[in-house]
Amino acid sequence: MSTHSHASGYDVIIVGGGPAGCAAALSLRKSNPDVTTLLLDDADPAAFKIGESLPADAKNMLVYLSPTLYTDFTKDIAEGVHMPCSGNASAWETPDLRETYAVSNPFGMGLHLDRARFDQCLRDAVAGTTAGSQCTVVHGVFNKVEKTEAPEYQGWIVYVRRYGSGETDTYRAKWLVDASGRKASVARKLGAKTIKTDALLAFHMLFSATASTQHDHDGRTVIEAATAGWWYTAQLPRGRRVVVYHTNDDDASAKLARKQAGFLALLDETKYISRVIAEHGYEAVAEGHGKEPRPGCTAAGSSHLVPPMEDRLTHGWLAVGDAAMAFDPLSSQGMITAMKMGCVVGDALARRLRGEPDVEDLVSQLLRTYIRVRSRYEDEKGYFYDQVSRFTGPFWESKTTA
Ligand SMILES: Cc1cc2nc3c(=O)[nH]c(=O)nc-3n(C[C@H](O)[C@H](O)[C@H](O)COP(=O)(O)OP(=O)(O)OC[C@H]3O[C@@H](n4cnc5c(N)ncnc54)[C@H](O)[C@@H]3O)c2cc1C
């Protein structure tokens, strides 16, 4: 493996170009256009990405971050790249479906996103701010970080494997932001630990329309509690649907859900989710080209990083988005919280780099925000799981707070 050294240093390197990292980059740029930023991301924009429901009020956040981003996003919506979400229908406290209509939301309709495309649109907006060449987006994999106290440069050296090649590039920065999602790739290398407060897994399968598929007009997110977990399905653009099953990693159903036959057998036991799939004649498909149609599996529990950030006066690192704090998908607040936190982090760093004398201490300000968000989330999560008393068994017992 050969290494190419890059002499160029940046004020900030952000690892991860999902909602958190992109919001941080855009907010940095907005608050201090002189800051030089490198955004590093390894996502394949053609691959399926889970996490599709965008609440309606997220649109305000996009307008705030970048009017150009919002224009591109609305163009995508007009072209059918993303789909409107007409509301939620949940069989949760009772076996009956209860509806929440998007029309009663003052912010209007949410969306079911082509998630990979949405994230790419965010990264394009970050790259688009390069007019003064202040923000560079690099497609590569972060794999190592070193701290340097060299007199000519104090900060971080970051090693990046260039996408599609074995070449390693190095970059330097004063500040490092870990926005790499649940992997918390940077923070873990720096000795921080992810504390998991539960063991929820999400098994997801894609379904696609076939020649015999009845047109699917159901724009709702359908949610259904089950004996050992809970399900949701959402319609996706291009005639697809995602079906997701959540259970604990030690539940017997988790073993079944790893294979297509087991997943479909569990799906058959649901009342509403299976009906949506059967009524419209969907067929299970692979999540990527040349792959078998089998369920994907991802961690979906609540977790938080300890410590979420460190300060070294002249340089430091911090984590944002899922890398700092990840939520149960029941909350549907992952993306909006990641973007809000990205904005706070970007703005605070921009002010710090501008040397504003009266800036409240960056670390304590951010820590207070993190603690507030986590505490509100834990209360709400407890409230929602406590609503389900019609099932007994290890999964629901593990969720009740009483
Ligand atoms: C099953 C499930 C369903 C969900 N549904 C929803 C939903 O409907 N609505 C919602 O709002 N939220 C949902 N979420 C949560 C939401 O997806 C996350 O909260 C959100 O993606 C967090 O954004 P992020 O930017 O912190 O991380 P991510 O979106 O994970 O982005 C991290 C980025 O970092 C990159 N990266 C990682 N490691 C490296 C590395 N070493 N080098 C370079 N790049 C790297 C990744 O490729 C990725 O692009 C769901 C989550 C799960 C598990």
The ligand as an ORCA input file, in Angstrom:
! r2SCAN-3c Opt
* xyz 0 1
  C     -33.740      0.542     10.974
  C     -33.563      2.027     11.070
  C     -34.539      2.866     10.585
  C     -34.406      4.245     10.705
  N     -35.398      5.037     10.231
  C     -35.302      6.375     10.362
  C     -36.328      7.216      9.866
  O     -37.308      6.737      9.293
  N     -36.185      8.555     10.013
  C     -35.088      9.105     10.650
  O     -35.001     10.325     10.780
  N     -34.092      8.325     11.107
  C     -34.172      6.980     10.972
  N     -33.158      6.197     11.422
  C     -31.984      6.823     12.039
  C     -31.140      7.601     11.022
  O     -30.883      6.822      9.880
  C     -29.845      8.048     11.685
  O     -30.131      8.649     12.919
  C     -29.089      9.063     10.802
  O     -28.698      8.439      9.611
  C     -27.870      9.597     11.554
  O     -27.114     10.404     10.697
  P     -25.522     10.483     10.838
  O     -25.087     11.476      9.841
  O     -25.153     10.656     12.254
  O     -24.995      9.018     10.450
  P     -25.110      8.215      9.095
  O     -26.352      8.555      8.362
  O     -24.893      6.791      9.473
  O     -23.889      8.739      8.220
  C     -22.560      8.384      8.509
  C     -21.736      8.524      7.246
  O     -20.375      8.259      7.579
  C     -19.799      7.436      6.595
  N     -18.700      6.687      7.238
  C     -18.776      5.778      8.236
  N     -17.554      5.305      8.541
  C     -16.682      5.939      7.719
  C     -15.276      5.873      7.531
  N     -14.499      5.051      8.266
  N     -14.704      6.642      6.573
  C     -15.468      7.481      5.825
  N     -16.807      7.584      5.958
  C     -17.406      6.825      6.887
  C     -20.956      6.530      6.146
  O     -20.738      6.010      4.849
  C     -22.121      7.511      6.171
  O     -22.294      8.171      4.933
  C     -33.255      4.805     11.308
  C     -32.240      3.962     11.777
  C     -32.396      2.587     11.668
  C     -31.298      1.697     12.191
*
